[in-house]
Amino acid sequence: MAVKIRLARRGRKRRPIYNVVVADSRSPRDGRFIEKLGTFNPNTHPATIDIDPAAAAKWLLNGAQPTDTARMVLSKAGAMFKKHLQVGVIKGAKTQEQADQEFDAWMSERSSAYAAELEAKKTAAEAAVKAELEAGIAARKAAEEAEKKAEAEALAAAAAAQAEKEAEASEEEAAEESSEEEESAE
């Protein structure tokens, strides 16, 4: 029987969550499985991986073959490194305590790097939101200034038109008065 470590889909439409399972290679993707190792949620940013590395390493040592995606998930969870260390213990290159210490050091380094990555993404997102807000405020101020300038130009144009009308009206009155004076003079 060929045993695979693979992803079994669950979740809703367009929002998948995967179970990382050990299953017979002939069983359907979401069908029967031997053991559930954990979950993988690609919808979060960065993806959430919750896998038991010891159980996964046990299955890897027993000959279970991971699919490409499952290999990536297991690698990020530390199961592939744990298997690597366990092979060293089996060959006698190191003791179980040394392997456990190396794995614990690797996991603590990995978790601190993960926390730093999350913090960097959080600050980048906050900076992007702040920049977008400032750009919106600047655009709104520019629009208000343009509106005030257009209003002032409209008022100036209206005042100029009114002054022109008054000038024409006074010219017409002056012309009428001069024509009246000419008629009275005759």
Secondary structure, DSSP 8 states (H G I E B T S, - for coil): --EEEEEEEEEETTEEEEEEEEEETTS-TTS--SEEEEEEETTSSS-EEEE-HHHHHHHHHTT-EE-HHHHHHHHHHTHHHHHHHHHHHHHTSS-HHHHHHHHHHHHHHHHHHHHHHHHHHHHHHHHHHHHHHHHHHHHHHHHHHHHHHHHHHHHHHHHHHHHHHHHHHHHHHHHHHHHHHHHHH-
